[in-house]
Amino acid sequence: MIGIIKYQAGNLASVSNALDRLHADYIVSDNLEELEKVDAIIFPGVGHAAAAMDDLRSKDLDVWLKNTKKPVLGICLGMQLFYESSEEGDCKALGIIPGRLKRFDSSKAKVPHMGWNKFESVKKHPILRGIENKHFLYYVHGYYAPQSEHTLATCDYIEKFTAVTNKDNFIGVQFHPEKSGQVGSLLLQNFLDMVNSS
Ligand SMILES: NC(=O)CC[C@H](N)C(=O)O
């Protein structure tokens, strides 16, 4: 059973639809008792980092997320909030992964980075099974996580930034797998398979 975190910055419908297409069992919830019972978490996100963190704090979801040992897949803003802070609203984030989100330099190219782009895998990981450097994924973001020891894959737009990150039970993807067609569905299925085999 997957728990999709329900908070004001979650693009819940598109993530739910993607799981429906994979016939996955899930709940959409912000209730900590309900979330404690699921096998894994999908932490989606569209919106402003500072506002999203305020909403998570208002529901004690920030502390719960930071301390859960369940597998967590963070998507877009969900991935960004794994880090220590973001230049977006100059806000503190969950602090699970070291680093600070930076804004793209809009003097160099149009911001946000919006559209289909490839990615370059840096380290092997089950979440990337069957996904190769030739594949395109869908991105919409104005902030990026610089490369670090936790970077599994990178993407090149103005900067070479972290497209997929992993620390312990936390996996983050900057792109939107729920909007990335078959390749995106494969990544979500890889996550489900990791959960089912754990
Ligand atoms: N789609 C989004 O909400 C992106 C997350 C964040 N606001 C960014 O611009 O990077």
PDBQT file of the ligand as one rigid body, heavy atoms in Angstrom, charges set to zero:
ROOT
HETATM    1  N1  LIG A 201       6.803  22.468 -10.382  1.00  0.00    +0.000 N 
HETATM    2  C1  LIG A 201       7.205  23.047  -9.254  1.00  0.00    +0.000 C 
HETATM    3  O1  LIG A 201       6.419  23.375  -8.394  1.00  0.00    +0.000 OA
HETATM    4  C2  LIG A 201       8.689  23.272  -9.105  1.00  0.00    +0.000 C 
HETATM    5  C3  LIG A 201       9.142  23.426  -7.689  1.00  0.00    +0.000 C 
HETATM    6  C4  LIG A 201       9.744  24.791  -7.388  1.00  0.00    +0.000 C 
HETATM    7  N2  LIG A 201       8.693  25.786  -7.152  1.00  0.00    +0.000 N 
HETATM    8  C5  LIG A 201      10.668  25.227  -8.532  1.00  0.00    +0.000 C 
HETATM    9  O2  LIG A 201      10.340  26.176  -9.229  1.00  0.00    +0.000 OA
HETATM   10  O3  LIG A 201      11.733  24.646  -8.744  1.00  0.00    +0.000 OA
ENDROOT
TORSDOF 0
